[in-house]
Amino acid sequence: MHQFDDEVLECFLENQQQLFPDNVAETLEEAEDFLEECMAVVVNSAEEVAAFFEEEGIDMEGAAGDEILEADEVFDIGDGRYLIVEA
């Protein structure tokens, strides 16, 4: 089973410019390859986004609640899940 389903890949394709100045992928397959290469992760809640940043040692001090979800690396898939791409 792939970690990235079509919903995740389409979300990334549509919103990749929030993190990258130029598109890094044009197709679902390219998006999947790119996300696997940069070890992106899908989490199931905003709390898991915060926990991920904490575990990675990324300083989110001062980012309260939903502000973490506004980070360029965080993509809201729209179904409660979030894609985190470390550029």
Secondary structure, DSSP 4 states (H G I P E B T S, - for coil): --SS-HHHHHHHHHHGGGT-SS-S-SSHHHHHHHHHHTT-EEESSHHHHHHHHHHHT---TT--GGGGGGSTTEEE-SSS-EEE---
